[in-house]
Amino acid sequence: MRCFASLRRRADFARLRQRGRRVATETLTVYRADAQPGDASSLVGIAVGTPIGKAVVRNKVRRRLVSILDDALAQRRSMRLLVVARPAAAAAAFGSLRADLYRALGPA
């Protein structure tokens, strides 16, 4: 079972892009903000656009990110995240994606 909930509203995605702290790596761009008072767990949005590749490749990247986030957020306090995959994420190894995401999240 996931330790985070999904961002669903377009306004939440836009708010994170505008007001969140941005960290860019080779394969990802991560927007991070503190949790709102009503948030029971972390809220995460994952954006994998068409420049990444065809649907099979985009879904593979998304599944990898969900798995990495599940491990990464288990030891952290609640927050709001927007993870945007960059085109290099399609060819990146799982370990490389994990390292980039942990680097973007910073210390626990």
N, C-alpha and C positions, 0 to 999 in steps of 0.2 A: 504494500500500500504506500502511496506517495505521502511524503511529509510536507507537501505544499499543495496549494490550490491554484487554479489557473486564472489569469487575468482574462476577462471576457469582453469588457466594454472598450470600444474604440477610444473613448475619452480617457480611460485609465492608461492606455498605451501612449496617447498623446501627452498626457500629464507627465508621465515618466520621461519621455523624450525631452520635454521642455525643462523640467525642474530636477530631474535626477542627476546624480553624479555619473559622468560618462568615463568609462575606461575602455580603450581600444587595444586589441592585441592583433596578431597576424590573422587569426581565424574568426574572432568574435568582437562584437562591440556590446558592452554591458552597461545598462543604465540602472542605477541603484538608488533607492530611497528608503527612508525609515518606514516602518509599519504604521498604519493609521490606528487610532484607538480601538476600532471595532474588529481588527484583523485577528482571527484566532491562530492562524498559521501564516507562513510566508505565501505571498501571491507572486506567481511567476508567469510571464508571457514569453513565448518563444516565437521569433519571426525568422522564417527560412524562405526567402523569396526566390523567384524564378531564375535570377542570375546564378544561383547555386547549381542548378541542373534540372533534369527532368524529375518527375514526381517520385520515382524510386529513390533517387539520390537525395532529394529533399527530405523524404520520410526517414531515410537512414540517418541523416544528420540530426533530425529532430529526435529520433529515438535515442541516439547516443547522448544528446544533450539532456534529455529527461533522466536517463540513467545516472549521468554525472551529477546533475543537480540534486537528485534524490540522496546521493551520498554526501554531497557538499553541504546541503542545508540541514541535515540531521543533527549536526553539532553546533549549529548557529542559532542566534536569536531570530525572531521573525523580521522580515523585510519585504520590500517590493522590488522585484527585478524584471527587467526586460532584456532578454538575450537575443541579439540579432546576429545571425550567422553571416559571415562574409564569404565570398567565392572560394577562398583558400580552404574553407572548412570541408568542402566536398572531397578533397584529396588528402586531408589530414588524417593521421592515425588517431585512434582512440586516446592513447596516452598524450598526444600533443593537444588534443581538444581539452582533456582534463587539466593539463598543466596551464593552458591559457585561461580556462575558466577559474581555477583556483587563484591564479595570479590576479585576475580581474576582481575577484571577490575580496582579496586582501586577507589579512590575518583574522582568525576566528574570533 
